[in-house]
Amino acid sequence: MLDVCFGEDGYMVRKDCTPQNLSLLKKIVFKLIRADTTDNLKISLRQKRKRAAWDDDIRMNMLGIKPL
């Protein structure tokens, strides 16, 4: 599923522990997006990830952060 959502096969990261670190971060983000219930739209995980990247308010809602 990570390859579909993040395109993992296209990355050429091979130095030291970087591949493991990136994989762990992607898994955390994937679980956060999948657990998100703030959005009632029926969209794919890839589209949810893109919407969160483009809109700060959506990303903050996903993380549970309230603006001041």
Backbone as CSV, one residue per row, in Angstrom:
resi,resn,N_x,N_y,N_z,CA_x,CA_y,CA_z,C_x,C_y,C_z
1,MET,0.817,-1.195,0.000,0.000,0.000,0.000,0.862,1.260,0.000
2,LEU,2.023,1.199,0.660,2.884,2.378,0.695,3.386,2.744,-0.693
3,ASP,3.625,1.751,-1.524,4.099,2.048,-2.867,3.030,2.769,-3.682
4,VAL,1.783,2.388,-3.498,0.699,3.023,-4.232,0.505,4.456,-3.758
5,CYS,0.529,4.663,-2.472,0.248,5.982,-1.909,1.451,6.929,-2.016
6,PHE,2.651,6.404,-1.804,3.832,7.255,-1.758,4.803,7.039,-2.911
7,GLY,4.606,6.014,-3.744,5.519,5.746,-4.846,6.899,5.346,-4.358
8,GLU,6.946,4.443,-3.381,8.193,4.080,-2.726,9.246,3.512,-3.666
9,ASP,8.847,2.837,-4.716,9.823,2.219,-5.607,10.616,3.248,-6.405
10,GLY,10.128,4.449,-6.511,10.803,5.480,-7.285,11.920,6.190,-6.541
11,TYR,12.052,5.971,-5.233,13.078,6.652,-4.451,14.411,5.940,-4.576
12,MET,15.475,6.710,-4.675,16.827,6.158,-4.788,17.637,6.513,-3.543
13,VAL,17.083,6.265,-2.372,17.751,6.577,-1.117,18.394,5.289,-0.613
14,ARG,19.732,5.308,-0.494,20.420,4.078,-0.118,21.527,4.294,0.910
15,LYS,21.704,5.490,1.408,22.843,5.773,2.267,22.496,5.576,3.746
16,ASP,23.338,4.847,4.454,23.248,4.609,5.894,21.858,4.100,6.290
17,CYS,21.234,4.751,7.242,19.923,4.324,7.765,18.763,5.098,7.138
18,THR,19.036,5.866,6.127,18.017,6.715,5.524,16.816,5.940,4.999
19,PRO,16.993,4.800,4.313,15.805,4.082,3.834,14.880,3.619,4.965
20,GLN,15.466,3.152,6.061,14.649,2.719,7.196,13.935,3.894,7.845
21,ASN,14.627,5.027,7.969,14.017,6.210,8.577,12.859,6.734,7.738
22,LEU,13.059,6.817,6.429,11.988,7.288,5.544,10.808,6.328,5.554
23,SER,11.093,5.043,5.578,10.023,4.051,5.611,9.199,4.193,6.886
24,LEU,9.853,4.414,8.019,9.143,4.595,9.278,8.266,5.844,9.250
25,LEU,8.797,6.950,8.728,8.006,8.177,8.626,6.802,7.990,7.718
26,LYS,6.986,7.298,6.609,5.874,7.053,5.685,4.802,6.196,6.325
27,LYS,5.204,5.211,7.128,4.228,4.366,7.807,3.433,5.163,8.832
28,ILE,4.103,6.072,9.537,3.415,6.915,10.517,2.400,7.811,9.821
29,VAL,2.813,8.455,8.724,1.914,9.334,7.974,0.743,8.536,7.408
30,PHE,1.034,7.354,6.884,-0.011,6.505,6.317,-1.063,6.152,7.376
31,LYS,-0.622,5.810,8.573,-1.563,5.470,9.644,-2.361,6.692,10.099
32,LEU,-1.726,7.876,10.131,-2.447,9.102,10.485,-3.527,9.424,9.454
33,ILE,-3.193,9.287,8.185,-4.163,9.573,7.125,-5.300,8.573,7.166
34,ARG,-4.963,7.311,7.374,-5.989,6.268,7.398,-6.928,6.435,8.600
35,ALA,-6.407,6.909,9.725,-7.209,7.064,10.936,-8.006,8.367,10.957
36,ASP,-7.787,9.233,9.989,-8.447,10.531,9.946,-9.954,10.367,9.730
37,THR,-10.727,10.958,10.638,-12.188,10.919,10.522,-12.777,12.321,10.392
38,THR,-11.922,13.329,10.243,-12.419,14.702,10.166,-13.011,15.023,8.801
39,ASP,-12.657,14.255,7.786,-13.113,14.511,6.423,-14.139,13.452,6.032
40,ASN,-15.327,13.865,5.626,-16.390,12.922,5.268,-16.397,12.569,3.785
41,LEU,-15.453,13.090,3.025,-15.394,12.805,1.597,-14.903,11.388,1.348
42,LYS,-15.434,10.748,0.320,-14.995,9.412,-0.078,-13.893,9.574,-1.116
43,ILE,-12.656,9.775,-0.659,-11.528,9.940,-1.565,-10.436,8.948,-1.186
44,SER,-9.516,8.732,-2.106,-8.439,7.776,-1.869,-7.436,8.323,-0.853
45,LEU,-6.597,7.428,-0.349,-5.569,7.843,0.605,-4.571,8.792,-0.052
46,ARG,-4.282,8.560,-1.311,-3.366,9.440,-2.031,-3.946,10.849,-2.128
47,GLN,-5.237,10.959,-2.409,-5.869,12.272,-2.498,-5.938,12.937,-1.128
48,LYS,-6.175,12.161,-0.066,-6.166,12.733,1.283,-4.794,13.290,1.617
49,ARG,-3.745,12.548,1.247,-2.380,12.994,1.513,-2.088,14.284,0.754
50,LYS,-2.509,14.360,-0.496,-2.281,15.571,-1.283,-3.058,16.756,-0.730
51,ARG,-4.308,16.528,-0.312,-5.093,17.624,0.258,-4.447,18.148,1.531
52,ALA,-3.907,17.241,2.354,-3.240,17.655,3.587,-1.955,18.419,3.282
53,ALA,-1.275,18.060,2.195,-0.048,18.763,1.822,-0.347,20.162,1.300
54,TRP,-1.484,20.322,0.649,-1.824,21.608,0.035,-2.495,22.581,0.996
55,ASP,-3.222,22.065,1.982,-4.035,22.924,2.837,-3.621,22.762,4.302
56,ASP,-3.154,23.848,4.893,-2.696,23.802,6.278,-3.816,23.455,7.253
57,ASP,-5.016,23.950,6.999,-6.135,23.675,7.902,-6.493,22.191,7.928
58,ILE,-6.500,21.562,6.779,-6.799,20.124,6.718,-5.724,19.346,7.456
59,ARG,-4.460,19.702,7.236,-3.357,19.020,7.909,-3.445,19.201,9.422
60,MET,-3.777,20.394,9.861,-3.887,20.629,11.297,-5.044,19.838,11.897
61,ASN,-6.161,19.722,11.177,-7.291,18.918,11.647,-6.912,17.443,11.745
62,MET,-6.160,16.949,10.766,-5.716,15.557,10.800,-4.851,15.275,12.015
63,LEU,-3.996,16.232,12.364,-3.094,16.065,13.499,-3.753,16.419,14.821
64,GLY,-4.947,16.994,14.771,-5.632,17.357,16.001,-5.137,18.638,16.626
65,ILE,-4.549,19.511,15.824,-4.016,20.778,16.315,-5.062,21.861,16.089
66,LYS,-5.347,22.609,17.132,-6.307,23.711,17.038,-5.570,25.017,16.792
67,PRO,-5.969,25.800,15.787,-5.314,27.089,15.552,-5.617,28.066,16.680
68,LEU,-4.690,28.969,16.887,-4.858,29.958,17.969,-5.811,31.042,17.585
